[in-house]
Amino acid sequence: MTFTVKITNPYPKGTVKELLEEHLLIPRKIRHFLRTKKHVFINGQNINWQSLVNKGDLIELIFDDDDYPVKTIPTGNKDLVDCLYEDEHLIIVNKPEGMKVHGNEPKEIALLNHVSSYAGQTCYVVHRLDKETSGAVLFAKNPFILPIINRLLENKHIQREYWALAEGQLPQKTAVFREKIGRDRHDRRKRLVDQKHGQTAITHVSLLKHFSNNTSLIKCQLQTGRTHQIRVHLAYHGYPLIGDPLYSRKTASRLMLHAHQLRFTHPLTLEEIKIEANSATFEKGLPR
């Protein structure tokens, strides 16, 4: 894989070494290759490691197979991709319910395969949605951007907002659920609240609307990203998601959970990105 990254430096003044280590998170081995091959250019000039990079300078990095070996995956169907945002480095798509984000087996076809076919290159999963959940999913289009965007995710700088249709009438307008979540020892598919051994899980919930059939439309914002976090927290508090095959008895045509919005600051441009994913089910199919 040979590709060139060109960005206009949005960061404070610093050395090339600081830029590559602290802002672009390029691994030591790859930084070594960039230096020995003279694959770093600032404003078209090949420079040394201690040269200063000013805000607004044009940065050009050349990567080849020694840096990032070629990775291929099975071809998907680009016509199945509902693209919400795309640039040279990132792509956000609207995942339909019932589709996996990535396959569990090497030859299994999932959303990742379709997105890679749409982008014309192998993409990389940044975060996941359950198979039954629809909505906005973020992918990296090259291995260079992956650790940078992963750091945003780890530092809670990517805001994820979900819509959920739940059983019951949520009594308060807002709440924060903080119960720790762990594995269910009796059912490997499930998670449960485990305050002693579970992992920290924080979900902010806001009531959007009550319906006459004893259901509530709820907005959920994740501060952490545990498996089944929204599903487990809502079920634990007595508001299981409608159509949830694991945590609810109330059936529906699908699990009523949708990743409605993604918000973050683009790490290479510092532009504010806010993307919303539509859902015909939630916009037209909710109770009146």
N, C-alpha and C positions, 0 to 999 in steps of 0.2 A: 504494500500500500504506500504509494507516494502521493503526498498532498502538501499544499502550501497554505499556511494560515497568515492572513493579512488583517491586522486590526489597527485602528487609531488609538494610541495609548490613552485610556481614560483615567489612569492611576496617578498618584502623586510622583514627583520627581524622585528617581532612584537609579541604582546601577542596573545593568543588564542582569547580573547575578540575582539581585533582589527581585527584579521583575519575574524571572523564570521560577524562582523558588517560592516566593511569598504570595504572588498574585496569580500566576498561571499554574502553580502546583506541578510543574513538570518533574518527574522522578529523576533521581540523581544519575542513573544510567543513561537516560535519554538526554539529559543536560550535557553529559560528557560527549555523547555523539554529536550533538548540535555544535559544541565548541570545537571538537577535533575536525569535523567536516566543514567548519565555517558556514554553517547553515542558519546563522542569525544575522539579519540585516536591519539597520535602523536608518530610515529615510534613504534606503537604497545603498547604504554603505555597510560593508562588513566591518564589525567593530570588535573590541576586546571585552572581556567579562566585566571590567570595572568602568567601562564607558557609561556616561549618564544618559538616561532616557527621560525626556521631558514629556509632560502631558501634551497630547496632540501629535507626538511623533508617530510616524508610520512604522509599525513593527512587522517584519516578515520572517516567518519561521518555516523551514523546509524539513519535512519528515519523510522517511523512506522505510523499507521493510525491516531494517535493523532496529528502528525505533518502535514501530508498531507492525508486527507480522500480519500478513493477510488473514482475515477471518471471513469465511463464507458460511452462509446458512441457506436452507432450501428456499426456493422462490415462492413468494406469495402472490396474492391478487391485488394489484394496486387499485383496482376499481372499488374495492371494499373499504378504502381509506377515506374518511371524512376529515380532511385537513383543516385545522383551525388557525394554525400559525406555523410559519416556516422561515428560517433564514439559513445561512451557510452552516450553522453549527447545531441548531436545535429544531425540533419539530414537535408540535402538539396536535394530537388527533382526538376525535370524539369516538370512544370505544362503544360498540353496541353491547347490550347485555348478552350473555351466553357465549362470549368469546374470551379465551384465555389471552393474557398479555404476552406470555411466552410459553413455549412448549416445554414439557418435562422430559421428552425424549428428543434425540438429535434430529430426527426426521419429522417430528410433529410440527404441523403448520398452525401458527397463531398470529395474533396482531403484529408482533414484531416482524414476522416474515412479510406480511402485507405492507407494513410501513417501510421496510427496507426496499421492497420492490418499487414502491411509490417514489422513494427518495433516490433510487438508483445506486444505493450503496448500503453496506451493512450498518444498521443502526444499533443503538445500545439502550437497554432499559434503564431509566432513571428511578422510577417508582412504579408500583404495581396497583392494580385494582383487582378485587375478586372477580372471578369469571362471571358471576351473576350481576355485577355492578356495571353500570354504564357511565360514560362521561369522559372528561378531559384527562389524557395521559401524556406525559412528557418523555421524549426520547432524545438522546444525544446522537448526532449524525456522524461523529467521529470520536476516536478514543482520546484525542487531545482535550476536548471539552468535558469529558465524563468526570474526572476527579474534581474539576472546578464546580460543576453543577451539583455533584454529590456533596461537596462541602456546604453549599447553600442549603441542601436538604437536611444534612446533619445538624447544622446550626439553626434550624427552624426558620430559615429565611425564604422558604417557599410556602406560601399560604394556600391551603387547600380547603375549599368550601363544598359541602355536600348538601343535597336535598334528600330528605328521608320521609316516607309516609309510614307512620307508626300507629299501632293500636293504642287506644286510650286518649284521654284529654290531658295533655301536659298542663299542669296547673299554673306554672309560673312562666313569665315571658322569657327569662334567661336562666341558665344554670351551668355549672361546671362539674363534670363527672371526673373524679380522680382515682377511681378504684384501679388497683394493679391487676394486670391480666396475665394469665399463665395458660399452659396447656391442660386440656381435659385428659386425665390419665385413662379414662374409660372409653373415650372416643377420640381417636387421633385427628379427626376432621375438625374438632371443635376447640374453642378456647373458653375460658371462664374467668370470673373474678377470683383472684388468689392474692389476698392482701399480704400473706406471709412470704410466698416464694415468687410471686408474679413480677412482671416488669412494669415500670412506671407508665401510666397511660392517662392522658388528659384530653378530654373532649369538651369543647364549648358548644352549648346548644341554645338555640333561640327559636321560640314558637313563631311560625309564620301564619298559621291558620288552623282553626278548629273546623271539623266537618260534622254534620248531623249524624253520621253513622258511627260515631265514637272513634274517630281517627284524627290524627294531628299531622299537619305538614310542618316539618322541623328543619331548620338549618343547622348543620353541624360543621364546626371548624376543628381540625386536628392540630393539637400542639405536639403530639407524638404520633407515631405511625405503626402501631401494633397490628398484627393480623386480626381481622374481624373486630377492630376496636369499636367502631360505631355500633355494630350489631350487638356486641356483648354488653356494652355500657347501657344502651337503650333497653335491651331485654332485662338486664339486672334491675333496672329501675322501674320495670313494669310497663314498658312501652316498646315491645318487640316490633321489628320491621315487618310490615305486611309482605307475605310471599317469601319470607326467609325460611328455607328448608331445614335449617339447623336450630333456630332459636325461636320459632313462632309456629303456632298451629293454624293461623289464618292464611289460607291459600290465596294466591293471585297468579296472574299470567307470568309474573316475573318478580324477582326481589326488588322492592321499591326503594332503591338507593341509587343516587345519581351524583357523580362528581361534577358539580355545576361550574366551579370556577377555580382557576389557578392564578396566583399573583406572585410576582417576584421581580427583582431587579436583575436585568441581563448582566451577567458578570463581565462581558467583554465590551459592552457599550455603556453600561450603567443606565440604560433606558428602562423605564417602568413598564413591565409587561402584565397585562390583565386580560385573560382569555376566559370567555364563557362558552360552555357547551350546551346546546339546546337538547331537549328531550321531549319527543312527541307524547310520551306516556305521561310525564309530569305536567306538561303544558295543556294537554287536551283531555287526558284520561282520568284526572283526579275527580273525586266526588264533588258535587256542587252543593 
